[in-house]
């Protein structure tokens, strides 16, 4: 192997290493920060969904949702994207509007903060 191909091989290996590191960082951050999610849940969600996330609080004819795992994942077809859409945009798993009492958090919470709440619910809150 000559110097040029050796150098090219080294550059390619370095590029792949950087790409792998970037990918693993994005996957880790996609999972969310459980502690940060707990803080957001306690300051924004407990009022309607209770500290144990069991919901069941009535607002007229509307009842707050049970957010405990595994029911949360079943309701939203096992996808964090659908859970996030419910939280940020007030849309259910079929794209229909949730009750008006459910705040639409888009613009008040970032996608990263919503991912943190989801991580907290899926990790710390169990049925």
N, C-alpha and C positions, 0 to 999 in steps of 0.2 A: 504494500500500500504506500503510495507516495504521500508527501507532506500535504499536498492540496486536498486529496480525498480524506486524509486523516483529520485535517482541519474542518472540512465539511461535515464529517461524521461527528466530531465534537460539537459543532454548532447545532446540528440536528438533535443530538442528545440533550444539549442544554435547553433548546427550544421546547422539546417534549417535556423535560422536567418542569420548566416554568408553566407550561400549559396544564400539566397534571396538578401542580400546586394551586393554580388559579381555580381549576375545576373543583378540587377538594375543598377549597375555601368557600366557594359559592354554594356547594352542597351543604357544608356545615352551617352557613349562615341562613340557608333556606329552611333548615330545621327550626330555627328560632332560638331565642334566649329564654329559657324557662323562668328564671328569676325576674327578668324584665316583664315577661308576660303576666306573671303573678301580680306584680305591682300594678300593671294596667288593669287587670281584671278586678283587683280589689278597689281601685279608685273609680272605675267606670261601669262595671258590669254587675257587681254584687247587689246593688239596689233592686234590680229586677230578677236576677238569676240566682240569688242567694250565695252565701259563702261556699257552699258545697256544689254549686252550679246545677242544682236539681230543678231550678225554676219552679213552676207551679203557682206563681203569684198571679192573681187575677186583676185585670185592668178592664172592667166592664166585661164584655164577652170574650176578651182576649186573655190567654194564659201564657206567661213567659215560658220559653222552651227549656227543656232539660238539656244541658250541655255536657253531661258526663259521658266519658268514653265507656263502652264502645257505641252507645246509641248515637252520639254525635256523628261518628264516622258512617254508621249505617244510614242515617237520615240524609247525609250529604254524599252518598255513593263513594265513600272512602277517599274523597279528594279534598285536599286542603284548599284548592282553588275555589271550590263551591262553598266551603265554609267561609273563606275570606270574602267572597262575593256577598254572602248573607250579612256578614259583619259590616262591610264597608258600604255596600250598595242597597241593602235591604231586600235582596232577592232570594227566594227559596231555591231548592235544588232543581226545580223545573223552570226557573227564571221568572216566576210570578212574584209580585210584591208581597213582602211580609207585612204584618200589621203595622199601621202608622206609629204605634207606640214604640216600636223598635227604632232606635236612632240609626241614622245613616252616618257612619263614622268616617266616610271618605272626606278628606280635607281636614279632619281633626286627628286622625291616626294615619300613619304611613303604612305602606304595605309591610315594611319590616316590623313595625309595632304589632300589626295584625297577626303576622307570622309568629311573633313572640307569644301572643295570647293563645293561638292555636297550639303551640308547643307546650305551653303550660297546661291547657285543658287535656291534651292527649297524654301528657306525661304524669301529671300530678292528680288529676281529677278522674276518679274511676267510679262506676256505678256499683 
